[in-house]
Amino acid sequence: MKLIQIYVTGMVSKMVTSDLSARINDVLRYVGITRNMNAYMILSQALTLIAEDEDRLRAVEKEIYTPIADKNLRGPRAVQSAVRRASKVA
């Protein structure tokens, strides 16, 4: 899991907005998360938020899980659970 986190963090820091979506898709595919998984959309949104401001990683629940939960009409715990399940697959 730590290796994936380092890879994703490194990839996110190099992303530019013009091809952000393509890069996120590449990162998720690389770690084994495909579009047909429920967590794909959530992880894609999370990586987009992180790419916009890496300081969001300091307060993951408040800065990442809550905005995604609000956008998808879910609770922050449901978002956290989806991320956790996806990390087990990856």
N, C-alpha and C positions, 0 to 999 in steps of 0.2 A: 504494500500500500504506500509506503514512504517513497519508493522509487517512482510510482505513478504520480504522486503528488509533486515531486521534484520535476518530473518531465512536463506535467501539465503547467506548473507555475512558470517554468522556463519558456514553454511555448506561448503561454498567454502574454508574457512580458514582451515578446517579439512581434505580437500581432499588430496589424494596422487595420484601421476601420474599413477600408475598401474591401478586403477579403476576410473579414472577421468571421463571417458565417462559414465560409469554406474551411478556414483553419480550425474552427471549433469542430466541425464535422470530421475533419481529418484526425484531430486529437481523440475524439470519442470513438471513432472507428478503430484507431490504433490500440486503444485499451480494451476494445471488445464490446463497446456500447453501440448498438445499432438503432436505427430509426424506429423499428417496430417495438422497442422496449418502452415501457411507461416512463421510465426515468430519463429518457433521451431529451425530451423537451425541457424538463426541469434542469438537467445538467447543462444543457445548451444555454438556458437563461442565466444560470449561475456563472458559467464561464464568461458570458457577455458582461455581466455586472463586474466580475473580477477584472476583466480586461479594461473596463472603463476606469476603475479605481482599485488598485491592488490593496489599498488600506482597508478595504472592506473585509479582508481576511482576518482583521483584528477583532471583529465583532460579527461572526458568521451568522448567528441567529438573527440579530437585529438588521444587519445590512444586506444579507443575501436571502436567508430563508423567509423572512417576513414579507419582503416585497414580492417574491415569487409566489408565496402563498396567497397574497392579496390578488395578484394578477390571475391566478388559476382557481380562485375560490376554494382554497384548501387552507388547512391550518399549518403553521410552521412545523409542527411535529410530523405531519404527513410528508412535507417536503424533505425533512431530515431523514425520514424513514426510506423514502425513494432513493435518496443519495446513498444511504447506507446499503440498501439492497443492491444497487448498481455497483457499488465498490466491491461487493462480494463476488459478483460476476466477473468483474474486470481483473 
